[in-house]
């Protein structure tokens, strides 16, 4: 099968409402700030099976681990749509996709043979809903993904979990959501005590407010420590989540995109002081005023530095075309309040952009996002913000795709930064990977 990509895959048109913004101006590059000197492009996965949707993370023993999706050899079910169109919207048919994993001991110069994670034929989801991996302190990998519900509906999906079995492979995946066809957009993070926290967007209750935020904890053996439990509601249908920890895991921070009764979609931070058992009222990060009837498939990214400052980046189209772009804000008071948003890169066309960030050991922040180039093709861009909060590097184009590049993933350990993204060209897709030494 081939991947069909059209320009409208990531298009969302503006819905204009009255209002104005109070942003800080877009930062200009600071004199002396350097661009990142990335190495050559490399590929991940089987190029004949349309790799896509990479996610990167370092394991405790220093291996760089990648998970992604690829075509399965099994054909589409009889009577279903014959084109791949894997990114054609929530209710488009889902192809049979595999979740794959591989690791590198040399920062991406060479990779292990990829392993398939799903034992059975499944329509493993991609886009922002792609597989995620986390590790226990003894380097055991746990991977989560979602698959459409029994009727093929991506909006009524199921959360799947597989873990290393100690024999060189992975256990058969099991479903985590206790109510069938209710969960999607899973994320998994290792808590400071070695247990794992899972979160996802859930729709087991369809009213009175839209989607709920559900959590679950498991131990390092994969045993459930809690049942599914709700800690929030009012979430946007299909935007990624972010998690971070402080105080040895007693404090848990989460970010998500909310939607109100008027279809205004802003981001919030949720804070728990009891290890994720309960959360206080959500704190709005920025009142962007973006009114849009459908979910934009573009969620926030969250990081925390050594000082305890929280850093968030996101995309919004705001109240007017002139406001649209990738934004940044920070909190210096543990999430009680956020600084006025700063525009990182203005949107060059009415498109939905995707973003990610990581925080370095020296508190430098590395931002990656997609935007359209002069040929109206989506490309990957990056820039950095120094720990002083003032020194911005120039905006730097990282990809040079003949088709479109999007959904960049970042990983950082010591002075090694890696980035991977999906490129699409006609009906084909591939995962592209680059590395750079930073902090020098």
Secondary structure as the mmCIF struct_conf table of DSSP 4:
data_model
#
loop_
_struct_conf.conf_type_id
_struct_conf.id
_struct_conf.beg_label_comp_id
_struct_conf.beg_label_asym_id
_struct_conf.beg_label_seq_id
_struct_conf.end_label_comp_id
_struct_conf.end_label_asym_id
_struct_conf.end_label_seq_id
HELX_RH_3T_P HELX_RH_3T_P1 UNK A 7 UNK A 10
STRN STRN1 UNK A 11 UNK A 11
BEND BEND1 UNK A 18 UNK A 18
HELX_LH_PP_P HELX_LH_PP_P1 UNK A 23 UNK A 23
STRN STRN2 UNK A 24 UNK A 24
HELX_LH_PP_P HELX_LH_PP_P2 UNK A 25 UNK A 30
TURN_TY1_P TURN_TY1_P1 UNK A 31 UNK A 32
HELX_LH_PP_P HELX_LH_PP_P3 UNK A 33 UNK A 36
STRN STRN3 UNK A 42 UNK A 44
BEND BEND2 UNK A 45 UNK A 45
HELX_RH_3T_P HELX_RH_3T_P2 UNK A 47 UNK A 49
STRN STRN4 UNK A 52 UNK A 58
TURN_TY1_P TURN_TY1_P2 UNK A 60 UNK A 61
BEND BEND3 UNK A 62 UNK A 62
STRN STRN5 UNK A 64 UNK A 71
BEND BEND4 UNK A 73 UNK A 74
HELX_LH_PP_P HELX_LH_PP_P4 UNK A 75 UNK A 77
TURN_TY1_P TURN_TY1_P3 UNK A 78 UNK A 79
BEND BEND5 UNK A 80 UNK A 80
BEND BEND6 UNK A 82 UNK A 83
TURN_TY1_P TURN_TY1_P4 UNK A 86 UNK A 87
BEND BEND7 UNK A 88 UNK A 88
TURN_TY1_P TURN_TY1_P5 UNK A 90 UNK A 91
BEND BEND8 UNK A 92 UNK A 92
HELX_LH_PP_P HELX_LH_PP_P5 UNK A 93 UNK A 95
STRN STRN6 UNK A 97 UNK A 104
BEND BEND9 UNK A 105 UNK A 106
TURN_TY1_P TURN_TY1_P6 UNK A 107 UNK A 108
BEND BEND10 UNK A 109 UNK A 110
HELX_LH_PP_P HELX_LH_PP_P6 UNK A 112 UNK A 114
STRN STRN7 UNK A 115 UNK A 116
BEND BEND11 UNK A 119 UNK A 120
STRN STRN8 UNK A 123 UNK A 124
HELX_RH_3T_P HELX_RH_3T_P3 UNK A 127 UNK A 129
STRN STRN9 UNK A 132 UNK A 135
TURN_TY1_P TURN_TY1_P7 UNK A 137 UNK A 138
STRN STRN10 UNK A 141 UNK A 147
TURN_TY1_P TURN_TY1_P8 UNK A 150 UNK A 151
BEND BEND12 UNK A 152 UNK A 152
TURN_TY1_P TURN_TY1_P9 UNK A 154 UNK A 155
BEND BEND13 UNK A 156 UNK A 156
STRN STRN11 UNK A 158 UNK A 163
STRN STRN12 UNK A 164 UNK A 164
BEND BEND14 UNK A 166 UNK A 169
STRN STRN13 UNK A 170 UNK A 170
HELX_LH_PP_P HELX_LH_PP_P7 UNK A 171 UNK A 173
STRN STRN14 UNK A 174 UNK A 175
BEND BEND15 UNK A 178 UNK A 181
STRN STRN15 UNK A 183 UNK A 190
TURN_TY1_P TURN_TY1_P10 UNK A 192 UNK A 193
BEND BEND16 UNK A 194 UNK A 194
STRN STRN16 UNK A 196 UNK A 202
BEND BEND17 UNK A 204 UNK A 205
BEND BEND18 UNK A 208 UNK A 210
STRN STRN17 UNK A 212 UNK A 218
TURN_TY1_P TURN_TY1_P11 UNK A 220 UNK A 221
BEND BEND19 UNK A 222 UNK A 222
STRN STRN18 UNK A 224 UNK A 224
BEND BEND20 UNK A 225 UNK A 226
STRN STRN19 UNK A 229 UNK A 233
STRN STRN20 UNK A 235 UNK A 235
TURN_TY1_P TURN_TY1_P12 UNK A 237 UNK A 238
STRN STRN21 UNK A 242 UNK A 246
HELX_RH_3T_P HELX_RH_3T_P4 UNK A 247 UNK A 249
TURN_TY1_P TURN_TY1_P13 UNK A 250 UNK A 250
STRN STRN22 UNK A 251 UNK A 257
STRN STRN23 UNK A 258 UNK A 258
TURN_TY1_P TURN_TY1_P14 UNK A 261 UNK A 262
STRN STRN24 UNK A 264 UNK A 264
STRN STRN25 UNK A 267 UNK A 272
BEND BEND21 UNK A 273 UNK A 274
TURN_TY1_P TURN_TY1_P15 UNK A 275 UNK A 276
BEND BEND22 UNK A 277 UNK A 277
STRN STRN26 UNK A 283 UNK A 284
BEND BEND23 UNK A 285 UNK A 285
STRN STRN27 UNK A 291 UNK A 291
BEND BEND24 UNK A 293 UNK A 294
BEND BEND25 UNK A 297 UNK A 297
STRN STRN28 UNK A 301 UNK A 304
TURN_TY1_P TURN_TY1_P16 UNK A 306 UNK A 307
STRN STRN29 UNK A 310 UNK A 316
TURN_TY1_P TURN_TY1_P17 UNK A 318 UNK A 319
BEND BEND26 UNK A 320 UNK A 320
HELX_RH_3T_P HELX_RH_3T_P5 UNK A 321 UNK A 323
STRN STRN30 UNK A 325 UNK A 331
BEND BEND27 UNK A 332 UNK A 333
TURN_TY1_P TURN_TY1_P18 UNK A 334 UNK A 335
BEND BEND28 UNK A 336 UNK A 336
HELX_LH_PP_P HELX_LH_PP_P8 UNK A 339 UNK A 341
STRN STRN31 UNK A 342 UNK A 346
BEND BEND29 UNK A 348 UNK A 350
STRN STRN32 UNK A 351 UNK A 351
STRN STRN33 UNK A 355 UNK A 359
TURN_TY1_P TURN_TY1_P19 UNK A 361 UNK A 362
BEND BEND30 UNK A 363 UNK A 363
STRN STRN34 UNK A 365 UNK A 372
TURN_TY1_P TURN_TY1_P20 UNK A 374 UNK A 375
BEND BEND31 UNK A 376 UNK A 376
STRN STRN35 UNK A 378 UNK A 385
TURN_TY1_P TURN_TY1_P21 UNK A 387 UNK A 388
BEND BEND32 UNK A 389 UNK A 389
STRN STRN36 UNK A 392 UNK A 392
HELX_LH_PP_P HELX_LH_PP_P9 UNK A 393 UNK A 395
STRN STRN37 UNK A 396 UNK A 397
BEND BEND33 UNK A 402 UNK A 403
STRN STRN38 UNK A 404 UNK A 413
TURN_TY1_P TURN_TY1_P22 UNK A 414 UNK A 415
STRN STRN39 UNK A 416 UNK A 425
TURN_TY1_P TURN_TY1_P23 UNK A 426 UNK A 427
STRN STRN40 UNK A 428 UNK A 437
#
